[in-house]
């Protein structure tokens, strides 16, 4: 024998025996035909009333309310209904919340173009990397390195005027914090900046986020962003990646701690202090920095 309220028993029996005769269903429910049909009529009336309440709420808010807001508003009036049911009823009557309309391909393309144009307008450097003033223009990026059984990520900042790596951070992830750590190191080591210094990077989310922008601008930098898909816009740091990856093949077989130490030694003891750079007259970056900083 089925347990539960009469309405629950009716619902379960109809689901289990959808094509069964009413007489047999009534026998299972131990109910008369009149009470069965009366219950069906009541259920339909309740369904219609619920549909009217949902549609009325939707229209009253001028189509601005989606399933979540409609559910909250109905609940405040003592009507309990699931978000799924609200969605089903809205779909049944072709009602779509204004904020929930699927954007057309044209609208999506227009938004992409607008973002691209905005980023292009933010490129304040325009390939002008001939600056010879220390700490006037910093170029930054994140690059991936393969090591034993995994990857590590390096965020580096190069001072274009001296080709010196002024800041770096090494991690097993490429979250926003790696950019912040590299910048804080660079700024901490170089408190005396040129007038109106620039911080240039690509348009990655780690560099263009609100938090990164605030960090950079608070330090007195003017932010500049490369055009999408144009690595030449960030040529100084791209050149550094090409060099370090060519000269540091051995880290492929190292574990994280060893690889990190090796990269740090390469940057601080070799790249900045001993390696001669053709772009600065075959001098090492630290020598150029101390000459120009005087």
C-alpha positions as CSV (number, residue, x, y, z in Angstrom):
1,X,0.0,0.0,0.0
2,X,1.3,3.5,-0.9
3,X,2.1,5.9,1.9
4,X,2.0,9.7,2.0
5,X,-0.8,12.2,1.4
6,X,-3.5,11.6,-1.2
7,X,-1.9,14.1,-3.6
8,X,1.5,12.4,-3.3
9,X,0.0,9.0,-3.9
10,X,-1.8,10.3,-7.0
11,X,1.3,11.8,-8.4
12,X,3.5,8.6,-7.8
13,X,0.8,6.3,-9.2
14,X,0.4,8.4,-12.4
15,X,4.2,8.4,-12.9
16,X,4.5,4.6,-12.4
17,X,1.3,3.7,-14.3
18,X,0.9,6.5,-16.9
19,X,-1.3,4.5,-19.3
20,X,-3.3,2.5,-16.7
21,X,-7.1,2.8,-16.5
22,X,-8.6,5.2,-14.0
23,X,-10.4,2.3,-12.3
24,X,-7.2,0.4,-11.6
25,X,-5.4,3.6,-10.5
26,X,-8.2,4.3,-8.0
27,X,-8.0,0.7,-6.7
28,X,-4.2,1.2,-6.1
29,X,-5.0,4.5,-4.3
30,X,-7.9,3.1,-2.4
31,X,-9.9,6.2,-3.7
32,X,-13.1,6.8,-5.5
33,X,-13.3,8.1,-9.1
34,X,-14.9,11.4,-7.9
35,X,-12.1,12.1,-5.5
36,X,-9.5,11.2,-8.1
37,X,-10.9,13.6,-10.7
38,X,-11.4,16.2,-8.0
39,X,-7.7,16.0,-7.2
40,X,-6.7,16.2,-10.8
41,X,-8.8,19.3,-11.2
42,X,-7.3,20.9,-8.1
43,X,-3.7,20.1,-9.3
44,X,-4.5,21.8,-12.7
45,X,-5.9,24.8,-11.0
46,X,-2.9,25.1,-8.8
47,X,-0.6,24.8,-11.8
48,X,-2.5,27.5,-13.7
49,X,-2.4,29.8,-10.6
50,X,1.3,29.3,-10.3
51,X,1.9,30.1,-14.0
52,X,-0.1,33.3,-13.6
53,X,1.9,34.3,-10.6
54,X,5.2,33.7,-12.4
55,X,4.1,35.5,-15.5
56,X,2.6,38.4,-13.5
57,X,5.9,38.8,-11.5
58,X,8.0,38.7,-14.7
59,X,5.8,41.4,-16.5
60,X,5.5,43.6,-13.4
61,X,9.3,43.9,-13.4
62,X,9.3,44.7,-17.1
63,X,11.2,41.5,-18.0
64,X,14.2,42.4,-15.8
65,X,13.8,39.5,-13.4
66,X,15.2,36.1,-14.0
67,X,14.3,32.8,-12.3
68,X,16.3,33.7,-9.1
69,X,14.6,37.1,-8.5
70,X,11.2,35.7,-9.4
71,X,11.7,32.8,-6.9
72,X,12.7,35.3,-4.1
73,X,9.7,37.5,-4.8
74,X,7.2,34.6,-4.8
75,X,8.8,33.2,-1.6
76,X,8.2,36.6,0.1
77,X,4.5,36.2,-0.8
78,X,4.4,32.6,0.6
79,X,4.7,30.8,-2.8
80,X,7.3,28.1,-2.9
81,X,8.6,27.0,-6.3
82,X,11.9,25.8,-7.7
83,X,14.1,27.8,-10.1
84,X,13.8,24.9,-12.5
85,X,10.0,25.1,-12.6
86,X,10.2,28.9,-13.1
87,X,12.6,28.5,-16.0
88,X,10.3,25.8,-17.6
89,X,7.2,28.1,-17.3
90,X,9.1,31.1,-18.7
91,X,10.4,29.0,-21.6
92,X,6.9,27.6,-22.2
93,X,5.6,31.2,-22.8
94,X,8.7,32.4,-24.6
95,X,9.7,34.8,-21.8
96,X,13.4,35.7,-21.5
97,X,14.8,38.0,-18.9
98,X,16.6,41.0,-20.5
99,X,19.9,40.2,-18.8
100,X,19.6,36.6,-19.8
101,X,19.2,36.9,-23.6
102,X,21.8,35.0,-25.6
103,X,24.0,37.5,-27.4
104,X,24.1,37.3,-31.2
105,X,27.3,36.4,-33.0
106,X,27.4,39.9,-34.3
107,X,27.2,41.4,-30.8
108,X,29.9,39.1,-29.5
109,X,32.2,40.1,-32.4
110,X,31.6,43.8,-31.9
111,X,32.5,43.4,-28.2
112,X,35.7,41.6,-29.1
113,X,36.6,44.4,-31.6
114,X,35.8,47.1,-29.0
115,X,38.1,45.4,-26.5
116,X,40.8,45.0,-29.1
117,X,40.6,48.7,-30.0
118,X,40.7,49.7,-26.4
119,X,43.9,47.6,-25.8
120,X,45.4,49.2,-28.9
121,X,44.7,52.6,-27.6
122,X,46.5,51.6,-24.3
123,X,49.7,50.8,-26.2
124,X,51.6,54.0,-25.3
125,X,55.0,52.6,-26.3
126,X,54.4,51.9,-30.0
127,X,57.6,49.9,-30.4
128,X,59.8,52.7,-29.1
129,X,62.4,50.7,-27.2
130,X,65.4,52.9,-27.8
131,X,65.1,54.6,-24.4
132,X,68.5,54.9,-22.6
133,X,67.3,56.2,-19.3
134,X,67.3,53.8,-16.4
135,X,63.8,52.9,-14.9
136,X,61.9,54.9,-17.5
137,X,60.3,51.9,-19.2
138,X,59.8,48.5,-17.8
139,X,58.7,45.6,-19.9
140,X,57.0,42.6,-18.2
141,X,55.6,39.2,-19.2
142,X,55.1,35.6,-17.9
143,X,56.7,32.6,-19.5
144,X,56.3,28.8,-19.1
145,X,59.3,26.5,-18.5
146,X,59.2,22.7,-18.7
147,X,60.9,20.9,-15.9
148,X,60.9,17.3,-14.6
149,X,57.3,16.1,-14.8
150,X,55.7,19.5,-14.6
151,X,55.9,23.2,-15.6
152,X,57.0,26.3,-13.7
153,X,56.2,29.9,-14.5
154,X,58.5,32.9,-14.4
155,X,57.3,36.5,-14.4
156,X,60.1,38.9,-15.2
157,X,60.5,42.7,-15.6
158,X,63.2,44.1,-17.8
159,X,64.4,47.7,-17.6
160,X,64.5,48.6,-21.3
161,X,67.1,51.4,-20.8
162,X,69.7,49.1,-19.3
163,X,68.4,45.6,-20.3
164,X,68.6,44.7,-16.6
165,X,66.1,42.3,-15.1
166,X,64.8,44.4,-12.2
167,X,62.2,42.0,-10.8
168,X,61.2,38.4,-11.1
169,X,58.9,35.8,-9.5
170,X,58.9,32.0,-10.0
171,X,56.0,29.8,-9.2
172,X,54.1,26.6,-10.1
173,X,51.1,28.7,-11.2
174,X,50.5,31.8,-13.3
175,X,48.0,33.6,-11.1
176,X,47.9,37.3,-10.6
177,X,50.1,37.1,-7.5
178,X,53.1,36.2,-9.6
179,X,52.9,39.5,-11.4
180,X,52.5,41.4,-8.1
181,X,55.5,39.7,-6.5
182,X,57.7,40.5,-9.5
183,X,56.6,44.1,-9.5
184,X,57.0,44.6,-5.8
185,X,60.6,43.2,-6.0
186,X,61.4,45.6,-8.9
187,X,59.9,48.6,-7.2
188,X,61.6,47.8,-3.9
189,X,65.0,47.5,-5.5
190,X,64.5,50.7,-7.6
191,X,62.8,53.3,-5.5
192,X,64.3,56.1,-7.6
193,X,62.4,56.2,-10.9
194,X,62.7,58.3,-14.0
195,X,60.0,61.0,-14.5
196,X,56.7,59.5,-15.7
197,X,57.9,55.9,-15.9
198,X,56.0,53.3,-18.0
199,X,55.1,49.7,-17.2
200,X,54.4,47.8,-20.4
201,X,52.9,44.3,-20.6
202,X,50.7,42.1,-22.8
203,X,46.9,42.1,-22.4
204,X,46.7,39.0,-20.2
205,X,44.2,39.1,-17.3
206,X,47.0,39.0,-14.7
207,X,48.4,42.3,-16.0
208,X,45.1,44.1,-16.9
209,X,43.2,43.3,-13.7
210,X,42.0,46.1,-11.4
211,X,44.3,45.0,-8.6
212,X,47.4,45.0,-10.9
213,X,46.5,48.3,-12.4
214,X,46.1,49.9,-9.0
215,X,49.4,48.5,-7.8
216,X,51.3,49.8,-10.8
217,X,49.6,53.2,-10.9
218,X,50.0,53.7,-7.1
219,X,53.8,53.3,-7.6
220,X,53.7,56.2,-10.1
221,X,53.8,54.2,-13.3
222,X,51.9,54.9,-16.5
223,X,50.4,51.6,-17.7
224,X,50.8,50.5,-21.3
225,X,49.5,47.3,-23.0
226,X,50.6,45.4,-26.1
227,X,48.2,44.8,-29.0
228,X,46.6,41.3,-29.0
229,X,48.7,38.8,-30.9
230,X,51.6,41.1,-31.6
231,X,54.6,39.9,-29.5
232,X,56.8,42.6,-31.1
233,X,55.0,45.1,-29.0
234,X,56.8,43.7,-26.0
235,X,60.1,42.9,-27.8
236,X,62.6,43.5,-24.9
237,X,61.1,40.9,-22.6
238,X,60.4,38.5,-25.5
239,X,64.1,38.7,-26.4
240,X,65.0,37.8,-22.8
241,X,62.7,34.7,-22.9
242,X,64.3,33.6,-26.1
243,X,67.8,34.0,-24.6
244,X,67.2,32.3,-21.3
245,X,65.4,29.3,-22.8
246,X,68.2,28.8,-25.3
247,X,70.9,29.0,-22.7
248,X,69.1,27.1,-19.9
249,X,68.2,23.8,-21.5
250,X,69.5,21.9,-18.4
251,X,66.5,22.8,-16.2
252,X,64.3,20.5,-18.2
253,X,65.6,17.6,-16.1
254,X,65.4,19.4,-12.7
255,X,62.8,19.5,-10.0
256,X,61.2,22.7,-9.0
257,X,63.5,23.9,-6.2
258,X,66.7,23.1,-8.2
259,X,65.2,24.7,-11.3
260,X,64.2,27.8,-9.3
261,X,67.7,28.3,-7.9
262,X,69.3,27.8,-11.3
263,X,67.1,30.4,-12.9
264,X,67.8,32.9,-10.1
265,X,71.5,32.4,-10.4
266,X,71.3,32.8,-14.2
267,X,69.4,36.1,-13.8
268,X,71.4,37.7,-10.9
269,X,74.9,36.3,-11.4
270,X,75.1,36.0,-15.1
271,X,72.5,37.8,-17.2
272,X,72.6,41.0,-15.2
273,X,76.2,40.9,-14.0
274,X,78.3,39.2,-16.7
275,X,76.5,38.6,-20.0
276,X,77.4,41.1,-22.7
277,X,74.4,42.4,-24.6
278,X,74.6,43.6,-28.2
279,X,71.7,46.0,-27.8
280,X,73.7,48.0,-25.2
281,X,77.0,48.0,-27.0
282,X,78.2,44.6,-25.7
283,X,78.2,45.6,-22.0
284,X,76.5,43.9,-19.1
285,X,73.3,45.5,-17.8
286,X,74.5,46.3,-14.3
287,X,77.5,48.2,-15.7
288,X,75.2,50.2,-18.0
289,X,72.9,50.9,-15.1
290,X,75.6,52.2,-12.8
291,X,77.1,54.4,-15.5
292,X,73.7,56.0,-16.5
293,X,72.5,56.3,-12.9
294,X,75.4,58.5,-11.9
